């Protein structure tokens, strides 16, 4: 197993995903600063629209689609710490203050989505990178990225496990536990937990892969994606 991992690690060194990690080097250009500012504005708008359309994207009062969640994961995956700032600001302002949550409630609500969206980043930029898994989910669709063969089955297993389930289970559990902590009826809490999980997971499943696959190559060519945590 050690030999297999070593071979795989050597092979992936030449693949595009090898260069994306959790390093903290600081080399920020003016163009990247503009991108960081723009992505924060975009996330505020997307967060606002996600909450504004919550009733429309529901069935019999059951929310089915929280539009912002795939954007949260994608933006952190692209821009690391700056994506985290954007996610926090976006959910704090767009889904919190602008919809009547108090300052304290907005702080907590934003923290829930920040932590949930950070989970895939830590996995994909960390251990999964050396297993040949692309952090931008292109291997869900492509058999080859540049000159590197992909493992589509493994990519789907990791995507469904980490992005669709784990991240959103953490978010739903934290969100319901904190936001509805004063409610003690177990049936009501379970119902809210299921709604939170389904609306975030479904949006992640349907929107995250096409969002990142369509935009990643465009941004890679322009050098606007962070190689590490800070730049």
N, C-alpha and C positions, 0 to 999 in steps of 0.2 A: 504493500500500500504506500509506503514511503517512497519507493522508487517511482511508482505511478504518479504520485503527486509532484515529485521532482521533475519528471518528464513533462507533465502538463504545465508546470510553472515555467519551464524553459521555453516551451512552445508558445505560451501566451505572452511572453515578453515582447514578441514582435507584433502582437495584435493591438488594435486601437484601444481596447478597454484597459490594457495594462498601464497606460499613462494616467489613468484617473484613480486617485487614491485619497487618503486622509491627511496628506502632508500639509504643513502650515506655512509654506513659503509665501512671501509677500512680494508680488510683482504685479501691481494693478496699474493698467494704462488708463488714460482719460476716456477711451471708448468703453472700457469695462465699467468705469464709474457711472457713465451714462446708462449702460445696460442695467446696472444694479438699481439705479433710481427708477428706471422705467418699469422693471419687473415688480417693484414694490407698488407702483401705481396700478399696474395691471391686476395684481392680486387684491388690492382694495376694491377695485371695480368688480372683479369676478366674485369676491366674497359677498359683496352687496347684492349682486344679481342672484347668487345662489340662495340667499335668504329671501329675497323678494319673490323668487319663482318657486319657493318651497311649496306653496299651496297648489300651484299649477302642476308641479312635478309630483303629484300625489294621486293615490287611488283610494276613494272612499275614506279620505282623511289619513291614509297611510303614506307617509313620505317615502318615495322610491329613489330619489336621485338628489344627492348633494353635489352640485356641479363643481364646487371649488376643490374637493378632495384630490382629484388627479392632478390639478394644477399645483397644489401644495407639494405633492411628492415630486413632480417633475421639476419644479423650480429649485427645490433643495438639491435634487440630483444634479442639476446643471450648475448651480451657483453656490453650493455649500453654505457657508456661514451667512452669506448675503441673501441667499434664498430663505434661510431661517428668519432673518430680519423681515423679509418681505411677507412670509407666511404669518408671522406674529402681528405685524402691522396690519396686514390685510384682514385677518380674522378679527383683530381687536377693533378696528375702525369699521370695516365693511359689514361684518356680521354681528358686531357687538354694539358699539356706541350709536351707529346710525339706525339701529333697530330697537333702541330703547333700553338696552341693558345698562346697568350702572357701570361706573368705572371699575369697581372691584370685580363684578361679574364678567366684564369683558376681559380683564386680565386673566382670570381663571379659564374662561372659554378658549382664549387664544393659546394658552399654554397646553391645553388638551390637544389641539390640532397640531401644534408645533411638535410635541413629543411623538404623536402618532406618525406624522410625516417624516420624522427624522429616522425612524426605524429602518425603512428600506435603504436610505443613504448609508447607514453604518454597515449594513450587510453587503450591499453591492459595491461600495467603494472599499470595503475591507476584505473579508475572507472569500467572497464569491468572485472577486476579480481574479484571484489566482486559480480559480476553478474554471476559468474560461467563460464566465457569464457576463454578458454586456450590461452595463449599468443603465443603458438607455433603451433596453428592451427590443433592440433591432433583431436579436436572435430568436424572438418569438415568430418572426415571419421569414427571415432570410437564412438560407443554408450556408451562406458565406458572407462575411463582412470584410471588405477589402480582400486580402489574401488568406484570411483565416476561416476555417470551417467552424461552424457553430454546432452546438448541441441543443436542438430545438426542444426535445422532450424535457431535458433538465431545465431549460430556460422557463418552460411553462410551469413545471412543478414548483420552482422557486418563486416565480411570479405569483401564482395562486396562493402559495403558502405564506409568503412574506408580505406582499403588497396588498393582495385582496383580503386575506384573512387576518394574519397576525397584526399588522398595523391598525386595521380597523377594529379588531377585537379590543386592542389596547385603548384606542380612542373612544369606543363606545363604553367600555367599562369605566374608564376615568371620567368621561363626560357625564354619564348617568350617575355615577357614584358621587361626583362633586356637585353637579347642577341640581340633581334631585335628591340630595342627601337627606332632606327633611321629610321625604315621603317614605313611609314604612310599609305600605301595602306591597307585598312581594309580586303580586300579579301585575300591578301597574308598573313597577320598576322593570320587570322582565319585558313587558310590552314596549316600553320606551327604549330599552336596550336593544331589542330586536329591530325596532324602527331605525335607530341610530346606525346600527351595524349594516343593515340592508341598504340604506340610502347612500352611505359612504362606500361600501364594498361594490355595489352595482355601478356607481359612477367610476370607480377605480378600474374595474374590469373592462368597461366599455370605452372609456375615454383615454386612460393613461397610455396604453400602447400606441394608438395612432397619433396622439399628441407628441410623444417623444420621437417616434420613428419619422414623422413628417418634418419636424423642426431640427432634430439633432444634426444631421448632415449639413444643413444650411448654416447653422451656427458654428459647427466645427471648422468649416472652411474660412470663417471670418475670425476665428480665434477668440470667440466670446464665451466659451464654456470654461469653467474653472477646472484646472487639472487637479487641484487639491482643495483643502478646506477654505482657504482664504483667497486664492487667485489661480 
